[in-house]
């Protein structure tokens, strides 16, 4: 399984200049994230600055609790691309490690200067960062007054069924086979990034083996309608997940004979029989 870290150190951030900044893991770039992104873009526009999203990699929980592997709704690279598609000027991967975890909020923000000249820090009311999570909105508002940036609260909490949308909630929906719910919370179909290789014992029938080299959030064993996204055209297929714990899946792709890196989108039209919304296999 791939464990390469995408993130860079704080003193390696690109030269941005005046900036409105938000931060997080942004796994899946779901509807809740988009509210924070929109607030950051608005804060940047109001100040003649650039919008910046810091994306932590690896997941902080994997550093705080060694040995933990958080199932991902998307790879960091795909999350970065989705942030840019959402209109962020600079989506910057930041390496979350024990050094970063030890920084105070003031040290954290100061380490990015002068490449990032902070004009606005955009946070949600419940968020906090820095050693001991003391970087609360109130603390950062006071720090901003002293050092020249505004604290902007993204107060719109996106709810679904009365409960805030979160990556953890979406992971639970995917892993339980509730694909319609996961799609609704994300605002797009849940995806898996994979490499397709011909299955030697069934290549004539168009079967491809799906190799996943990261900790992906997977639905339970069963068969699922999917779209394989590679190149100009999507290919409808059936993804079959076995129950033996392998990190390999089998896709029945009809006339498709291609191989290589693809994005597999799990469609919400899965039959609602068996386990959750999947059609289970024994």
Helices and strands as residue ranges (DSSP letters): G 10-12, E 17-24, H 31-46, E 50-57, H 60-64, H 76-85, E 90-95, H 98-101, H 105-110, E 116-123, G 131-133, H 137-147, E 150-153, E 159-160, E 163-164, H 167-175, H 179-186, E 191-198, G 203-205, E 207-211, E 222-230, E 233-241, E 248-252, E 260-266
